[in-house]
């Protein structure tokens, strides 16, 4: 404020001088301007008056001289000319006669001619009686005009100067009263304020602009006082803030020497602050951080922005504290650097959190799950490496994209948006579905949506984790299919049991009629043969169903492919739509191969099923071929997997859409499929390939003009399969015998026909339809029976349980176990339990006779199938 008072003091002295000088200059300039203007105006006015006066004079003179010149009165002319010449404005007077001879020439000696004197001649023609008799020539000057003008100008200047002096005095009085006196008061007030007395105010007791200035000045003083108070409060507040901060705050000069440090340095490190003031600020750091800090300071002094960087601060006990340093160059209003401000923050907890976060990031980076984070606008905020790699894009390319643009509108609307919206309500969501991106095949994905909670419990984003579980889904589907097949097998077993019981009655009574009742009736015998053939076909069909439904390792044996293929095709025809037909082209004479019939069934079933699906929309013909081919005739692609020799070729050709050449090399891969998820698992051709390879064969596929053709090559055998017996029941001589037999079955027709045929052959039969009742009969007379024949599946007690109880009493008693559903587990358990013979239903009279005769005649036990005795 003292400096401000000095400024006002100097300003007052400067104003007085300037005002005085300005007024004087104004008077001087005004006087000069007035003189110049007045001179100009007066001079012009006098000049014009003189010109008019001269014009009158010369006209009058010419008129006066007309008569004297006519009479040639030279003396009068000279005297009159002298009178004219005495005028102060006339320089010369000349009178010319008619002959232009100068009669008189006079000069005014009283006129002083100077370089500034202006002269101009005037002539007037002298007329007498309207006749020119001469001329009068007078030369005038402005000497008189100048003299008159100077006299008038001097008078005007005296008057003007008197007026200006009056104005000057009045103006100076007003300035002193209205300006200089208030400035003096302001000066005294400023001196008091500059001394720190902010209570002083300027009081002028006047109105006008200076009064307004004084009011504004008083307002300014009040504001300055308020600002000073605020500055002191702010300084105190910021000092407390700096001292109470948990950061280390310090200031240095441009050389980096410490000027100030807050007390947190001493609290954190244990060093006293005064020991570091005046020393380089880098003395706080271990040696590894000194050079980088000096480099940062030098960069900042060159005008480069100093970034945040990490350092360590040395503690008195020898340990270090990780800190983040913010170093800022301090500059004055002229942008000149005068030091640096440093704020070092303890980041021990942050470093620990970063280490923990790094571990989690490594965990996320190492997972194969596709993880991404989207906000409420469905914008991708983060992705893991697996997600970026899966989409063949960098993180920077994915972050910022809208989820709909990334996965496509259909996937977004169906599989992403609804679950994300639910997740934003704060719940976890799990979703499974087949998902196909625009440039990828459909995969079965397990997607979990986790809400990302903020500290205030609001959900700011959703973490989406995708896991490809296609293989697992396909395995589950395969397992379900296997379970279905097992269920079908179980169902088939139950059906087969009941159906075989029905067939047993039909075949038993039919063969009995053939044996005893229709030998002389040819027509009836023919009809009976048709009935028995149908029954035998039904028996074989049930056996095929049971064989197909089993999942056991099947032994390979020499067999002819033609009958097996025909059976399989007959089975297939019943399941195909009417728009698809099967054309057989089985022309191979030597079609014996070492194979498992069930697996051959499975191969043909899979290939034909695929062919029918390929023609589902258009229909067509499936052509199944069988022929013989040598190694030399094989395609080069087929030779790679085969040894030289002869082969039986099975071909399946369809008229469908064919196979895309881009995927033809993958069709035998497990789980590869071009079908919809509901149409298959992708295991059919892989199973076919496995079966064919297991049979030392090869498979190839060709794309023709229409549809696809699969060729399967099996090594051909030179040996023929064993031929089955071909006698008819009518030509056999059934063996007879003696013995007591306990026959147990819950089917009354079977019991009746079996009892009848056995009694016919000479045996004593006790027949029961209740297994518990049969056990009671046995227990009453255990030594009575020589043989027990029992069905396996019966209510209350199975045949195996009945046999175990019987054998517990009589271990030597032979027991025949009959079943309509063959199970390896049941058969193995039966033999372990001591069952003598295990027989599959239906059982005809001839087979039953052979079984009983074999056992009671002490022939070694064997399995006797229904195909050993008869074949219609």
TORSE-724384 format. One record per residue (C-alpha): residue in three letters; x, y, z. Coordinates in steps of 0.02 Angstrom, whole numbers, plus 50000, padded with zeros to 5 digits. Layout:
REM TORSE-724384
ALAXYZ/...
END
This chain:
REM TORSE-724384
UNK500005000050000/UNK501495011850027/UNK501995009649847/UNK500215013549800/UNK500265029949900/UNK501895034849815/UNK501085031749650/UNK499625043149695/UNK500845056649758/UNK501825056149598/UNK500225055849501/UNK499625071749589/UNK501235081349550/UNK501185075049373/UNK499375080249353/UNK499705098049413/UNK501165100249295/UNK500225092349153/UNK498665102649184/UNK499685118949193/UNK500695114749040/UNK499145109248950/UNK498195125348989/UNK499655136048935/UNK499865126448777/UNK498015127748745/UNK498065146748768/UNK499595148248658/UNK498885137348522/UNK497225146048533/UNK498055163148518/UNK499105157648371/UNK497635149848286/UNK496585165348317/UNK497975176748254/UNK498175166648096/UNK496335165948065/UNK496025184248110/UNK497465189848003/UNK496825179947859/UNK495055186447877/UNK495525204747908/UNK496815204647769/UNK495585197547644/UNK494245209847699/UNK495395224947686/UNK496075218947520/UNK494325217647448/UNK493885235047516/UNK495485241947438/UNK495105233947271/UNK493365241747268/UNK494055258547322/UNK495395257947186/UNK494135253147054/UNK493075268247102/UNK494605279547109/UNK495285274546938/UNK493555275946858/UNK493325293346935/UNK495085298346885/UNK494815292646706/UNK493235302646698/UNK494085318146773/UNK495535317046652/UNK494445314746496/UNK494215333146456/UNK495975338846502/UNK496675325146395/UNK495525330146252/UNK496165348046260/UNK497885341346300/UNK498045350646464/UNK499645342546522/UNK499855353146678/UNK498155348346746/UNK498475330646704/UNK500155330946798/UNK499405339546951/UNK497955327646959/UNK499115312846937/UNK500195319247082/UNK498635319647190/UNK498295301647142/UNK500095296947178/UNK500005303247358/UNK498825288647403/UNK499725275947517/UNK499115261547411/UNK499725269047244/UNK501485265247183/UNK501485273047009/UNK500295283446900/UNK500465284246708/UNK499345293646585/UNK499415288746400/UNK498715299146254/UNK497805293046103/UNK499435288146021/UNK499895278146176/UNK501215290946223/UNK501525292946410/UNK501105310746449/UNK501355308646639/UNK502305296046743/UNK502405298146933/UNK503055286847076/UNK502495287647259/UNK504095289347357/UNK503215287247523/UNK502795268947488/UNK504135256847549/UNK504215241847437/UNK504745225547525/UNK504885207747455/UNK503235203547539/UNK502365218847461/UNK501115213947332/UNK500855224947177/UNK499575224247040/UNK499265236446893/UNK497565242846842/UNK497125252146681/UNK495615262246638/UNK495195268146461/UNK494875287146450/UNK493355291146346/UNK492765307746285/UNK491105308246200/UNK491205289446188/UNK492865290646099/UNK494445283346169/UNK495705296946184/UNK496935287846300/UNK497165277346453/UNK497575278846638/UNK498765265746715/UNK498955264846906/UNK500035251947000/UNK499345248247172/UNK500145238747324/UNK499525231047488/UNK500605241247605/UNK499115250747672/UNK498145234747689/UNK499555226747790/UNK499685241547906/UNK497825241847938/UNK497775223047962/UNK499185223648092/UNK498315237048189/UNK496675227348195/UNK497555210848236/UNK498495218448382/UNK496895225048456/UNK496055208048439/UNK497545199048519/UNK497515210148671/UNK495675206848695/UNK495905187948669/UNK497385186748788/UNK496415195348924/UNK495015182848902/UNK496195167948903/UNK497035173649062/UNK495325174649143/UNK494925157049083/UNK496615150849144/UNK496345157449318/UNK494595150749328/UNK495145133749264/UNK496595132549385/UNK495445136949530/UNK494195123649479/UNK495565110549455/UNK496325114349624/UNK494625113049707/UNK493895098349611/UNK495445087849576/UNK497035092649667/UNK496255094449838/UNK495365077249828/UNK496995069649765/UNK497905076849915/UNK496595069050029/UNK496785052749937/UNK498675053749958/UNK498545055550147/UNK497295041250156/UNK498415029950052/UNK499875033350166/UNK498835027350314/UNK498205012050220/UNK499955007750161/UNK500465007450342/UNK499154993750369/UNK497715004250432/UNK496314997150325/UNK495025006450429/UNK495415023050344/UNK494245029150208/UNK494275043750085/UNK492985057550123/UNK492845071549994/UNK491185080050041/UNK490795082749860/UNK489855075549715/UNK490355070249542/UNK491585058549464/UNK492935060349597/UNK491665056649731/UNK491205040749636/UNK493055036849622/UNK493245039449809/UNK491785027749842/UNK492535014749726/UNK494215017149812/UNK493405014349981/UNK492564998849912/UNK494244992949845/UNK495044995550015/UNK493664985150095/UNK493944971549967/UNK495814972349993/UNK495544970850179/UNK494384956050150/UNK495634948250029/UNK497064950450150/UNK496034941850284/UNK495614927850164/UNK497434926350112/UNK497954924550292/UNK496574911850321/UNK497014902650160/UNK498844902750203/UNK498444895550372/UNK497254882850297/UNK498464877150164/UNK499894876550287/UNK498814865350397/UNK498334855350242/UNK500144853150190/UNK500694848750365/UNK499254836650393/UNK499454828150223/UNK500004810050223/UNK501054814050068/UNK502814820850073/UNK502704838650005/UNK504294848349969/UNK504914863449870/UNK506594866049787/UNK507504879749695/UNK507994877749512/UNK509574868449567/UNK508514855449655/UNK509024860649831/UNK507664858749961/UNK506824874650025/UNK505354867050118/UNK504724849950176/UNK503154845650272/UNK503224836050435/UNK502594819850356/UNK504354817250289/UNK505014816550465/UNK503554805750521/UNK503774793450377/UNK505674792150368/UNK506244796450543/UNK507464809750481/UNK507404827650545/UNK506824840350415/UNK508184853150456/UNK509494840350409/UNK508864840350230/UNK508464858850199/UNK509764865750078/UNK510264848550016/UNK509774840949846/UNK508044833249853/UNK508754817249780/UNK509634813949947/UNK507954806750003/UNK508074792649875/UNK509134777049860/UNK510544778149729/UNK509504769249596/UNK508254783649587/UNK509434798749594/UNK509864799949409/UNK508074797749346/UNK507484811449466/UNK508844823449408/UNK508384819649228/UNK506554823149264/UNK506994839949345/UNK508074845049197/UNK506694840249075/UNK505434850649171/UNK506584865949171/UNK506704864148981/UNK504804865448970/UNK504414846848954/UNK502954840449058/UNK503574828849194/UNK502534812949207/UNK502124803949368/UNK503484791549407/UNK503854779149544/UNK505294781049666/UNK505804774449836/UNK506154785149990/UNK507524779650108/UNK507014777750290/UNK508154780150437/UNK508064761550482/UNK508744756950310/UNK507114751250232/UNK506274759850086/UNK504504765550050/UNK503814764449871/UNK503104781249821/UNK502374789949669/UNK503164807049638/UNK502284821549553/UNK503624834449514/UNK502994851249448/UNK504064865949393/UNK503554882649474/UNK503544898049363/UNK503174916549395/UNK502024927749294/UNK503414929849166/UNK503514910949146/UNK505234910749223/UNK505624894949321/UNK506074898149503/UNK505934880749578/UNK504984864449588/UNK503554857549692/UNK503594839049733/UNK502204828149804/UNK502714810349846/UNK501314798249891/UNK501524781749982/UNK500944767949862/UNK501344752849971/UNK499534747249975/UNK499314750749791/UNK500854740549746/UNK500164726349849/UNK498484728149760/UNK499364728849592/UNK500294712949632/UNK498664704649681/UNK497814711649526/UNK499254705349419/UNK498984687949489/UNK497134688849445/UNK497564695549273/UNK498754681049247/UNK497384669249302/UNK496154677449181/UNK497454677649043/UNK497844659249068/UNK496034653549061/UNK495334647248897/UNK493624654748937/UNK493144669648830/UNK492914684148950/UNK492314701648909/UNK491584716549003/UNK490174727548938/UNK489344742849014/UNK487524748249017/UNK487664754748838/UNK488234737348785/UNK489954744348742/UNK491424732448763/UNK492574739248900/UNK493824724948918/UNK494244707748848/UNK495474694248896/UNK496784686648782/UNK495734671248749/UNK494284681948685/UNK495414692448574/UNK496284677048505/UNK494634668148472/UNK494044682848366/UNK495754685448282/UNK495804703548338/UNK496824714448454/UNK496114721248616/UNK496164738948548/UNK495104733548400/UNK493764725848513/UNK493684738348657/UNK492434752048618/UNK491394741448498/UNK489534739048526/UNK489154721048574/UNK487874719748433/UNK489194724448305/UNK490404711848377/UNK489284696348386/UNK487934700748259/UNK486154706648285/UNK485364689348297/UNK486574682848430/UNK486504699348525/UNK484614700248532/UNK484374681848578/UNK485874676748683/UNK486684692748752/UNK485504707448780/UNK484094698648878/UNK485324690549000/UNK486374706349018/UNK484804716249061/UNK484364703349194/UNK486144703949260/UNK486024722849281/UNK484684719549412/UNK486064711749519/UNK485854693049486/UNK487024680349408/UNK486374672449248/UNK486924656249166/UNK486444652148987/UNK486754637148873/UNK486404637048688/UNK487034633348514/UNK487764649648449/UNK488394653048275/UNK489354669048238/UNK489254676248060/UNK490954669148010/UNK490964653348116/UNK490044636948130/UNK488834634748274/UNK489594629748440/UNK488734624848601/UNK489204638248727/UNK489014639748914/UNK488864658448951/UNK488864665849126/UNK488414683949162/UNK489124691449324/UNK488634708949384/UNK490094720749420/UNK489614729949580/UNK490224747249624/UNK490564752349806/UNK488804759449815/UNK488094742349767/UNK487554748149594/UNK487954737549442/UNK489054747249322/UNK489514733149202/UNK489294714649168/UNK490684701849154/UNK490264688949020/UNK491184672349023/UNK490964660648876/UNK491524642548876/UNK491454631448723/UNK490694615048784/UNK490264608248612/UNK491274592348640/UNK490494589848811/UNK488764592948739/UNK489104580648600/UNK489724567848725/UNK488174570748830/UNK487114568748674/UNK488044552848632/UNK487804546848810/UNK485964550848800/UNK485894541648634/UNK486794526948714/UNK485584527348860/UNK484154527848736/UNK484884512648648/UNK485074504048815/UNK483274508448855/UNK482774502048683/UNK483774486348720/UNK482874484048885/UNK481214487448801/UNK481694475648660/UNK482134462448788/UNK480434463848870/UNK479554463648702/UNK480634449248644/UNK480224439148800/UNK478354441048775/UNK478464439448587/UNK479544423948598/UNK478284416048717/UNK476924419448588/UNK478024412748447/UNK478464397748554/UNK476644392548562/UNK476374395748376/UNK477944386348323/UNK477664372248450/UNK475884368648404/UNK476264371448220/UNK477664358748219/UNK476584346548317/UNK475224348448186/UNK476524345548052/UNK477114329948142/UNK475434322048183/UNK473934330048098/UNK474234335747919/UNK475284322247836/UNK473854316147726/UNK473104333447694/UNK474224341947567/UNK473224357947560/UNK473214359747749/UNK475054355447758/UNK475464369247633/UNK474494381947734/UNK475354376147893/UNK477064378247810/UNK476624396547771/UNK476134399147953/UNK477764391448015/UNK478804401547891/UNK478004417647954/UNK478344412348133/UNK480154408348092/UNK480364425348006/UNK479614433748158/UNK480814423948269/UNK482314429648164/UNK481694447748166/UNK481604447548356/UNK483354440248360/UNK483984454348248/UNK483204467448361/UNK484054459748511/UNK485704458648420/UNK485604476848363/UNK485154483148536/UNK486624474648625/UNK488214484648662/UNK489444470448687/UNK491044466148599/UNK490594454848457/UNK491734441348392/UNK492184441148207/UNK491824425548109/UNK491804420747926/UNK490144425847852/UNK489324430147688/UNK488904448547666/UNK487434446447547/UNK486184439247675/UNK486724451947806/UNK486524466547687/UNK484814460247634/UNK484254458547815/UNK484874476047854/UNK484024483447701/UNK482394474847744/UNK482534482547917/UNK482894499647841/UNK481464499647718/UNK480204500047858/UNK480944516347927/UNK481204526047765/UNK479904538247694/UNK478954533547538/UNK479944546347434/UNK481544536447459/UNK481794519047391/UNK483234506647403/UNK483974498347248/UNK484994482547281/UNK486434477947165/UNK487194463047256/UNK488184453347124/UNK489664446447219/UNK489784427347215/UNK491224425847338/UNK490654437847474/UNK491414429147626/UNK492334440747747/UNK492934439847926/UNK491724451348013/UNK490504454348152/UNK488724454048085/UNK488074466948209/UNK489414479348161/UNK489094476347976/UNK487264480348013/UNK487824496348102/UNK488934501947957/UNK487564499847829/UNK486254507747942/UNK487334523447970/UNK487764525647786/UNK485974523147727/UNK485284534547863/UNK486484548347808/UNK485984545347627/UNK484134546647668/UNK484414563047764/UNK485354570147614/UNK483814566647507/UNK482494571447635/UNK481934586647537/UNK481964579647360/UNK481814560847381/UNK482734548547269/UNK483564531647266/UNK484884523947380/UNK485904511347280/UNK486794497947382/UNK488064487847285/UNK489134472647324/UNK490524466447210/UNK492274459047207/UNK493804469647165/UNK495684466647162/UNK497034477647237/UNK497634483147065/UNK495884489647022/UNK495774500547178/UNK495884519347172/UNK497594526047231/UNK496734534547379/UNK496054517647440/UNK497694508247417/UNK498534518447554/UNK497634508947692/UNK497574491547612/UNK498724476947578/UNK498814468347408/UNK497454455247385/UNK495624452947342/UNK494254463347421/UNK492374463647436/UNK491714481147400/UNK490114487647480/UNK489514503947401/UNK488124515647457/UNK487644529547334/UNK486314542947355/UNK485554556347246/UNK485674570347374/UNK486604586747378/UNK488344579047392/UNK489724583947512/UNK490584600847509/UNK492384598547450/UNK492964610747585/UNK492444598447723/UNK492614581647637/UNK494274578347727/UNK493444581047897/UNK491884570347883/UNK492674555547973/UNK493264566448120/UNK492324563148283/UNK490924575748316/UNK491144584348148/UNK489454587248069/UNK488594599047949/UNK486894594648020/UNK485884604948139/UNK486114600948324/UNK484444591848327/UNK484894580748179/UNK486434571548243/UNK488004571248348/UNK489304569948212/UNK489834552448270/UNK489024541548133/UNK490414542148003/UNK491754541748137/UNK490994525448202/UNK490894518448025/UNK492714522847996/UNK493204514548159/UNK492254498548120/UNK492964497247944/UNK494734500448007/UNK494484487348143/UNK494024474848004/UNK495684478747914/UNK494694487647779/UNK494624505047704/UNK493294517847661/UNK493274531347530/UNK492014544547477/UNK491694551847305/UNK490684566847248/UNK489814562847084/UNK488744573546971/UNK487334571247096/UNK487494564847272/UNK488924555647357/UNK489564537747352/UNK490414528547496/UNK491474513347451/UNK491984501047588/UNK493294487647557/UNK493374471647663/UNK494744458447639/UNK493964443247553/UNK494144425747632/UNK494444410147531/UNK493554398847659/UNK491664397047662/UNK490604399047821/UNK489884383947908/UNK488214378747834/UNK486724376547949/UNK485684360947957/UNK484244360747835/UNK483134346447889/UNK481314349347921/UNK480434343748075/UNK479424331647974/UNK480954322147918/UNK481724320548091/UNK481514305448204/UNK481284313248374/UNK482234304348513/UNK481194296548650/UNK481654292548827/UNK481144290449008/UNK481264301649158/UNK480324313349271/UNK480344331649221/UNK479794347249318/UNK479264360249187/UNK478984378249248/UNK478374392949141/UNK477104406749171/UNK476414404948993/UNK475044391748993/UNK475084388148805/UNK476954384448815/UNK476704373548966/UNK475304363848880/UNK476214360548715/UNK477864356348804/UNK476994344248924/UNK476084336248779/UNK477624333648669/UNK478714327448812/UNK477404315048870/UNK477214309648689/UNK479094305848690/UNK478934294948847/UNK479344306948988/UNK478344310049148/UNK478034328649161/UNK477494339149309/UNK477014356149235/UNK476804372149338/UNK476424390149289/UNK476904396949461/UNK478754396549511/UNK478374397249698/UNK477134382849683/UNK478414373249580/UNK479724375649718/UNK478504369049847/UNK478164353549740/UNK480034350549723/UNK480374352949907/UNK479024340149949/UNK479864326749841/UNK481624332949795/UNK482234315849738/UNK480754312849623/UNK481384323149472/UNK482764319149348/UNK482714336049257/UNK482034353649284/UNK481574365049138/UNK481144382949191/UNK480824399749113/UNK481924414249172/UNK480674428549177/UNK479214424549290/UNK478254434149424/UNK478694431949608/UNK480274421749575/UNK481424421349423/UNK482014405149348/UNK483804408449408/UNK483214410849588/UNK482184395049575/UNK483684385449508/UNK484804391549649/UNK483554385549779/UNK483364368649691/UNK485244366449674/UNK485454370649856/UNK484454354849892/UNK485064344049747/UNK486694350449670/UNK486734335749550/UNK485044339449470/UNK485214346049289/UNK484244361949256/UNK483814369749088/UNK483544388749092/UNK482484395748951/UNK482384414448910/UNK481614425348779/UNK482934438948804/UNK484764433948801/UNK485904443748915/UNK487734439748934/UNK487644444349117/UNK486184432749148/UNK486984418749046/UNK488644420149137/UNK487784420549305/UNK486734405449257/UNK488284395249216/UNK489134400749376/UNK487594395449473/UNK487684377649404/UNK486394378749263/UNK486664363949146/UNK485964371348986/UNK485504389048934/UNK484204389748794/UNK483484404448696/UNK481624404948656/UNK480614400748556/UNK480904382048572/UNK480134370048447/UNK479674351848479/UNK481224345048393/UNK482404356448490/UNK481534352448653/UNK481664333648618/UNK483524335048579/UNK483874345148738/UNK482994332848853/UNK483734317548767/UNK485484324848774/UNK485394328548960/UNK484524312849020/UNK485654301948913/UNK487134310548998/UNK487784319348842/UNK488994333848884/UNK488084350348908/UNK488054363348768/UNK487034378348714/UNK485694372948594/UNK484964386948489/UNK483314386948400/UNK484204385748233/UNK485004368748264/UNK483494357748238/UNK482404366448111/UNK482554378947973/UNK481024382647869/
END
